[in-house]
Every structure is written in C-alpha cells, then in structure tokens.
Amino acid sequence: DQKEQVIPRRLAGGQFMALLDAEGSYQCSITGLIFEVTGAARVTYSLLSWSKYGQLVEKPWVVGGPLFDVRCSKPGTLRSIHFPHCVCLRG
C-alpha cells in the first residue's frame, strides 16, 4: 500500500488538521495515523487524556494506547483509520 505523507496544520488546543486532496491513503507525519478516504476531505484530530475517560474502561480491559478524537468534514468519505501501535520494550 502506498501512503502519501501529510504534514498537518497545528491548530489551537493541540489539534491537527489534514487536508486530503483525493481518494487514497494518507499518513500523518506527526501522529502516525493513517486515513483512507474515498474523496477529498478535511480531517481534524487531537490526542485526548485518559484521565478524563479512564473510568469508562472496565476490567478486564486496561488502557493500552493513545486516545484520539477524530472528526471529518465529510464523514462518509472517511473509509477507515489505522491507529499507530504502541509497544513497550522494557520488561
């Protein structure tokens, strides 16, 4: 799969915005998120804190990676999002 690298624009409040020109796969150069779209779209996204949402995670589940808020100007255009994996190499 060919993924076009996009450098997002930084917005207030720690948000990023990527303008995706046409159908295809795009990878954010900062977060590693990959967006697959069926046409042009504007995607706005940010990293959220688990401290606000952690109580929603019930056992046996545990927090295991970053939490993102993703919004698309044309939701039907956003076919999928691939989230980066986090691997702990210590112990």
C-alpha positions as a printed NumPy array, in Angstrom:
array([[  0.   ,   0.   ,   0.   ],
       [  1.267,   3.42 ,  -0.963],
       [  0.555,   6.037,   1.678],
       [  1.03 ,   9.699,   0.985],
       [  2.726,  11.513,   3.872],
       [  0.823,  14.589,   5.013],
       [  2.174,  17.297,   7.262],
       [ -0.824,  18.51 ,   9.253],
       [ -1.5  ,  22.086,  10.235],
       [ -1.363,  22.63 ,  14.008],
       [ -4.475,  24.253,  15.458],
       [ -5.229,  25.634,  18.908],
       [ -5.78 ,  23.198,  21.761],
       [ -3.352,  20.577,  20.475],
       [ -5.451,  19.794,  17.412],
       [ -4.157,  18.884,  13.972],
       [ -5.847,  19.38 ,  10.615],
       [ -5.001,  17.5  ,   7.434],
       [ -6.394,  18.409,   4.043],
       [ -6.68 ,  15.247,   1.981],
       [ -6.865,  16.048,  -1.733],
       [ -8.422,  12.948,  -3.268],
       [ -9.172,   9.26 ,  -2.775],
       [ -6.293,   7.341,  -1.24 ],
       [ -4.303,   6.539,   1.903],
       [ -2.606,   9.329,   3.847],
       [ -0.277,   9.045,   6.839],
       [  0.177,  11.876,   9.336],
       [  3.87 ,  12.718,   9.708],
       [  3.4  ,  13.58 ,  13.411],
       [  0.964,  11.033,  14.899],
       [  1.365,   8.1  ,  12.512],
       [ -2.405,   7.921,  11.967],
       [ -3.361,   6.608,   8.532],
       [ -6.579,   7.87 ,   6.933],
       [ -8.182,   6.067,   3.999],
       [-10.636,   8.286,   2.143],
       [-12.861,   7.862,  -0.897],
       [-12.541,  11.529,  -1.888],
       [-11.278,  14.918,  -0.773],
       [-11.857,  15.714,   2.918],
       [-10.614,  17.761,   5.855],
       [ -9.737,  15.666,   8.913],
       [ -9.277,  17.3  ,  12.318],
       [ -7.839,  15.248,  15.175],
       [ -6.241,  15.504,  18.585],
       [ -4.832,  13.371,  21.349],
       [ -7.075,  13.12 ,  24.422],
       [ -6.168,  12.351,  28.017],
       [ -7.137,   9.005,  29.524],
       [ -7.507,  10.748,  32.913],
       [-10.868,  12.076,  31.722],
       [-12.093,   8.806,  30.17 ],
       [-10.214,   6.096,  32.086],
       [-13.148,   5.377,  34.415],
       [-15.103,   4.159,  31.37 ],
       [-12.661,   1.276,  30.899],
       [-13.973,  -1.704,  32.867],
       [-11.974,  -4.764,  33.943],
       [-10.616,  -6.964,  32.461],
       [ -9.853,  -4.184,  29.921],
       [ -6.947,  -1.835,  30.569],
       [ -5.771,   1.35 ,  28.904],
       [ -3.355,   0.264,  26.208],
       [ -2.511,   3.172,  23.956],
       [ -3.278,   6.695,  22.864],
       [ -6.827,   8.044,  22.71 ],
       [ -7.717,  10.157,  19.668],
       [-10.646,  12.416,  18.805],
       [-11.071,  12.336,  15.005],
       [-13.553,  14.419,  13.011],
       [-14.085,  14.56 ,   9.264],
       [-15.715,  17.308,   7.186],
       [-17.393,  14.584,   5.087],
       [-17.854,  11.569,   7.415],
       [-18.974,   9.227,   4.611],
       [-15.691,   9.92 ,   2.831],
       [-13.521,   8.601,   5.685],
       [-13.408,   4.86 ,   4.961],
       [-11.02 ,   3.818,   7.735],
       [ -8.435,   4.989,  10.26 ],
       [ -5.355,   2.958,  11.14 ],
       [ -4.07 ,   3.799,  14.592],
       [ -0.376,   3.525,  15.439],
       [  0.648,   0.632,  17.657],
       [  2.414,   1.206,  20.948],
       [  4.919,  -1.384,  22.087],
       [  6.665,  -1.384,  25.454],
       [ 10.157,  -2.782,  25.034],
       [ 11.074,  -2.567,  28.728],
       [ 10.355,  -5.605,  30.897]])
